[in-house]
Structure formats: C-alpha cells, structure tokens
Amino acid sequence: VALMADDPALDLILGEPEPLDLGAVQMPFDDALLALRRAVRTEQIAPYIFPVISLNDRALRFGSAVPRMRVKSEAVPLTEKQLQIAREDTLFPRLDALMLSKCLEFLQQLPANSKLRAIFIPLSAQSLLSSATFPALVQTLEANGGLAEHVYLEFTQGAISELGEAGLGNLRMLGKLGYCFCLKEVTDWEQYGGAPLLG
C-alpha cells in the first residue's frame, strides 16, 4: 500500500472496512443461505476493491471488485460456499446489480488526478440470461456510458460456457455499449478454437 500512497484513489479504497477471512467460520447451509438472502434483500452487499499494482512502475492502475456482506458490525467477503449458494438460489442477478451500481458510484467519486484506470467488475451467466433483470442491467450501463473505458466486465470461463447463443447475443449487446470484457479462471483455451469470442 505504501507504494501507492500518492494516489488519491486510495482514500476511497482504504476508507472501506478491511475484509475478514471467513475461512474458519462454519455456518450451516440454511443459515448461510438466509444470511445471504437477507444481505441481498436489504442491500447489505458492497464491493471491496483490491488495488492492483503494475509491475513496471509499482503504481495503482486497476482495481478488482469482490463482493462483501455485512455481518453484525463487520464487512466480510463472500466465501466460495456462499457464492455457490448464490448460484444455486439464483441470487446472482441481484447480487451483480448491487455490485455494479456501487462500483459505478465509486468510479464517479474518483478524483481527476487519480491514476486508477479501471475496475474489474464480476458478472454471472445468470445476469446475462435472465429476461427479468437483463434489461435493467443494460439500462444501468447505458446511463453510465461515460464510464465505459474505466470498466472491465469480468466473467469466468465457466460462465461463458453456460451462455449459449442467446447469452452471447446479450454479451455482444454490452460490447456495443462500449464496455470491455475480462475472462478469468480459464482452464481450456481450446474451447474457443482460436475464434474470437464475440465474433
């Protein structure tokens, strides 16, 4: 963090509560599901933005957003178990919408002299496939088109595999709005056969 102490974006990033490690916290499945549903319903979900430092000049260039939820007085990151629960309970569209709106608010607050170029914001396959929530996602991104160059919508390879032609069509629609994409957790480059993902 000291390497980036001269960037004013740190005042926004470091002003957020430090996430706690929930790895040792054991919560029954039903309790974890109820806690997650409650956090989403009451909008107690917020991004924690990890600063990413470029290797050449050790400066702040990007941020990577991960979801947290309020537990009592603390803000804790969602565990893999809770993310799996969200996936199975179709909570992701609402979770994604909260993350996206709050990351966009963060970008709007950035000082003009910040060197932070962009934030990686995760989106799920469910958000692209849901006919109930996708139009609202498009509306949000259209309304914030001026921030498009500062946003990378992030997908896992698994999520892309779930899309099918309809979901890929929706992904192309977001690309036409000027937003860039980031693919993570790639385990099989051969899946794409060398063809452009959105070609």
VOFIZA-872175 format. One line per field, with one value per residue (C-alpha): residue in three letters; y, z, x; chain; residue number from 0. Coordinates in steps of 0.25 Angstrom, whole numbers. Layout:
! VOFIZA-872175
type [ALA|...]
c2 [Y|...]
c3 [Z|...]
c1 [X|...]
mol [A|...]
seq [NUM|...]
//
This chain:
! VOFIZA-872175
type [VAL|ALA|LEU|MET|ALA|ASP|ASP|PRO|ALA|LEU|ASP|LEU|ILE|LEU|GLY|GLU|PRO|GLU|PRO|LEU|ASP|LEU|GLY|ALA|VAL|GLN|MET|PRO|PHE|ASP|ASP|ALA|LEU|LEU|ALA|LEU|ARG|ARG|ALA|VAL|ARG|THR|GLU|GLN|ILE|ALA|PRO|TYR|ILE|PHE|PRO|VAL|ILE|SER|LEU|ASN|ASP|ARG|ALA|LEU|ARG|PHE|GLY|SER|ALA|VAL|PRO|ARG|MET|ARG|VAL|LYS|SER|GLU|ALA|VAL|PRO|LEU|THR|GLU|LYS|GLN|LEU|GLN|ILE|ALA|ARG|GLU|ASP|THR|LEU|PHE|PRO|ARG|LEU|ASP|ALA|LEU|MET|LEU|SER|LYS|CYS|LEU|GLU|PHE|LEU|GLN|GLN|LEU|PRO|ALA|ASN|SER|LYS|LEU|ARG|ALA|ILE|PHE|ILE|PRO|LEU|SER|ALA|GLN|SER|LEU|LEU|SER|SER|ALA|THR|PHE|PRO|ALA|LEU|VAL|GLN|THR|LEU|GLU|ALA|ASN|GLY|GLY|LEU|ALA|GLU|HIS|VAL|TYR|LEU|GLU|PHE|THR|GLN|GLY|ALA|ILE|SER|GLU|LEU|GLY|GLU|ALA|GLY|LEU|GLY|ASN|LEU|ARG|MET|LEU|GLY|LYS|LEU|GLY|TYR|CYS|PHE|CYS|LEU|LYS|GLU|VAL|THR|ASP|TRP|GLU|GLN|TYR|GLY|GLY|ALA|PRO|LEU|LEU|GLY]
c2 [0|9|8|15|25|37|33|40|27|21|30|23|9|9|16|3|-7|-17|-31|-42|-57|-65|-78|-82|-78|-90|-87|-97|-97|-92|-81|-77|-76|-68|-58|-57|-55|-44|-37|-36|-32|-21|-17|-20|-24|-15|-17|-18|-13|-19|-10|-16|-10|-10|-17|-7|5|0|9|7|5|-5|-10|-23|-23|-35|-35|-34|-34|-28|-38|-30|-19|-25|-25|-39|-45|-56|-69|-79|-87|-75|-71|-86|-84|-71|-78|-89|-80|-71|-59|-55|-45|-36|-38|-34|-22|-17|-19|-12|0|2|1|11|20|18|22|34|39|37|50|55|53|38|28|17|14|3|-7|-21|-24|-38|-42|-56|-64|-63|-48|-49|-60|-54|-48|-41|-34|-32|-20|-13|-17|-11|2|4|2|11|22|21|20|31|22|10|12|10|-3|-17|-27|-40|-54|-67|-77|-86|-74|-72|-87|-86|-75|-81|-73|-64|-61|-58|-49|-41|-40|-34|-24|-20|-19|-10|0|2|-8|-17|-31|-39|-54|-61|-75|-80|-95|-99|-89|-100|-97|-85|-92|-79|-72|-58|-60|-49|-51]
c3 [0|3|-12|-16|-5|-14|-22|-17|-20|-8|1|-5|-6|8|14|13|24|23|19|29|26|27|24|39|41|40|37|34|19|23|32|21|11|20|23|8|4|15|11|-3|0|10|0|11|-1|-5|-13|-7|-17|-17|-23|-34|-35|-49|-48|-57|-48|-36|-38|-36|-49|-47|-36|-35|-28|-20|-12|3|12|26|37|50|50|41|25|21|7|2|3|-9|-1|-1|-16|-19|-11|-18|-31|-27|-22|-34|-25|-35|-43|-31|-25|-38|-39|-26|-29|-42|-37|-25|-33|-43|-31|-27|-41|-41|-28|-33|-33|-46|-43|-39|-47|-45|-60|-58|-49|-52|-48|-48|-55|-55|-66|-59|-61|-76|-77|-68|-76|-64|-60|-72|-78|-64|-66|-80|-75|-64|-73|-84|-73|-69|-83|-80|-70|-80|-82|-67|-66|-70|-68|-63|-66|-63|-74|-67|-68|-83|-85|-79|-88|-101|-113|-106|-95|-105|-112|-99|-97|-111|-107|-95|-104|-114|-102|-101|-90|-90|-84|-76|-76|-63|-58|-72|-72|-87|-98|-108|-105|-114|-125|-128|-132|-126|-114|-119|-134]
c1 [0|11|16|3|1|2|-11|-24|-32|-26|-34|-47|-41|-35|-47|-55|-54|-44|-50|-49|-45|-57|-49|-50|-65|-74|-89|-99|-104|-118|-113|-103|-114|-123|-112|-108|-123|-125|-112|-116|-131|-126|-115|-104|-95|-83|-71|-57|-48|-34|-23|-15|-1|6|20|27|25|18|7|-8|-14|-26|-36|-42|-56|-61|-74|-75|-87|-89|-89|-92|-83|-73|-72|-67|-64|-73|-67|-67|-78|-87|-84|-89|-101|-104|-102|-112|-122|-122|-117|-107|-114|-118|-104|-98|-107|-103|-88|-89|-96|-87|-75|-80|-83|-68|-63|-71|-65|-51|-42|-38|-23|-25|-16|-27|-31|-41|-48|-51|-66|-71|-83|-90|-96|-110|-109|-108|-118|-129|-140|-145|-132|-124|-132|-129|-114|-114|-121|-111|-99|-105|-107|-93|-87|-77|-70|-69|-54|-52|-60|-56|-68|-62|-66|-61|-59|-70|-80|-77|-79|-93|-98|-102|-105|-116|-106|-95|-104|-106|-91|-89|-100|-92|-79|-87|-89|-74|-71|-59|-58|-49|-48|-43|-42|-38|-35|-37|-33|-36|-51|-51|-43|-35|-48|-52|-61|-71|-68]
mol [A|A|A|A|A|A|A|A|A|A|A|A|A|A|A|A|A|A|A|A|A|A|A|A|A|A|A|A|A|A|A|A|A|A|A|A|A|A|A|A|A|A|A|A|A|A|A|A|A|A|A|A|A|A|A|A|A|A|A|A|A|A|A|A|A|A|A|A|A|A|A|A|A|A|A|A|A|A|A|A|A|A|A|A|A|A|A|A|A|A|A|A|A|A|A|A|A|A|A|A|A|A|A|A|A|A|A|A|A|A|A|A|A|A|A|A|A|A|A|A|A|A|A|A|A|A|A|A|A|A|A|A|A|A|A|A|A|A|A|A|A|A|A|A|A|A|A|A|A|A|A|A|A|A|A|A|A|A|A|A|A|A|A|A|A|A|A|A|A|A|A|A|A|A|A|A|A|A|A|A|A|A|A|A|A|A|A|A|A|A|A|A|A|A|A|A|A|A|A]
seq [0|1|2|3|4|5|6|7|8|9|10|11|12|13|14|15|16|17|18|19|20|21|22|23|24|25|26|27|28|29|30|31|32|33|34|35|36|37|38|39|40|41|42|43|44|45|46|47|48|49|50|51|52|53|54|55|56|57|58|59|60|61|62|63|64|65|66|67|68|69|70|71|72|73|74|75|76|77|78|79|80|81|82|83|84|85|86|87|88|89|90|91|92|93|94|95|96|97|98|99|100|101|102|103|104|105|106|107|108|109|110|111|112|113|114|115|116|117|118|119|120|121|122|123|124|125|126|127|128|129|130|131|132|133|134|135|136|137|138|139|140|141|142|143|144|145|146|147|148|149|150|151|152|153|154|155|156|157|158|159|160|161|162|163|164|165|166|167|168|169|170|171|172|173|174|175|176|177|178|179|180|181|182|183|184|185|186|187|188|189|190|191|192|193|194|195|196|197|198]
//
